[in-house]
Amino acid sequence: MFRRGLVFCLFLMVLVWRPPVTAGDPQRVFGPEYDFWDGDWSPDGRLLALAGKPHYLPAEEARIWLWKADGEKLTLLTNTPDYCDDWPRWSPDGRYLALVRRELGGQKRICLWWKEMETGAGRRLTAGPDDRQPSWSPDGRAIGFRRGRGPREAVLAVWERATGKVWTLPLPPGLLGEPFWGCDGFIYYTRYQVLERETRIGGVSHRVSVIGGGRLWRYDPRTGRHEPLTPEGYDRRMPVLSPDGRRLTFYGQRGREETVFSIPDPTKWALYLQDLVTGRLQEVAITVAVTGGPPIWSRDGRTLCFYSLRDKFPALWAATLGEEPSDGGQPSSS
């Protein structure tokens, strides 16, 4: 009965679509002299941690910056020449900023670090060699992340703050990514399909792997509950739960199976908002890019930032959400 009801809800999500909820056109978050592709708001909503660099510098110059919204002041937080930094994520208490750090020499490992905001001290949390996309647990006792195992496989793992130990979530094997540990206790993530294709370059045939067909899932590490949230045949990526636990935002391709494995064209991707209570699916903004970080909720749940190349430079743009109808419902956790 549960499986039949879930299938019905998935079809309902496809059919119950609503017009965009934006109140006005999206606005660029920061000035045009910088390239920014990811970020996270501090728990008090005063600081936006940004991953990026000034225009025209190589990608290896990526650092973490802090933007104080009320004063429009941008401050460089990390500046270690042996690393490039990405994917900053605040701890729930605001004391630490987790980030992804890639070595530019030596073993070229990609590891999770954190920055202690009070002292400025840094600490490496994982050993790599391919650890990315950190997301704090709601209680701040752990960090979920993606651990790569080659070009066609990645698992989701958890770093425990008390012990420093890392353990892998018991999920079916595949290419998994973009975990987000929601306030409801679920870990939301993307499960990708890998398609093998033949292509010819310079008259020589090559077999290549094409990644696409993203489908959103969620897993409860407390109970083992595991379920899909979006139907097959659509490419959905980078889920992020709203601060109130009711709405899920993600990037989605504006088409079905015939274009799932095509080269990501920003003009064909949109930022979507799904109400987990009613199943309402809404398009928030178009012309988004999936080569940067996931959507970013403001702490009050009124604004969504997303990555876009709409002015030909990597940037974060902010869309203000319109008023949502209130029906008194609560997200389901059963």
Secondary structure by P-SEA (a helix, b strand, c coil): caaaaaaaaaaaaaccccccccccccccccccccccccccccccccbbbbbbbccccccccbbbbbbccccccccccccccccccccccccccccbbbbbbbbccccbbbbbbbbcccccbbbbcccccccccccccccccbbbbbbbccccbbbbbbbbccccbbbbcccccccccccccccccbbbbbbbbbbbbccccccbbbbbbbbcbbbbbbbcccccbbbbcccccbbbccccccccccbbbbbbbcccccccccccccccbbbbbbcccccbbbbcccccccccccccccccccbbbbbbccccccbbbbbbbccccccccccccc
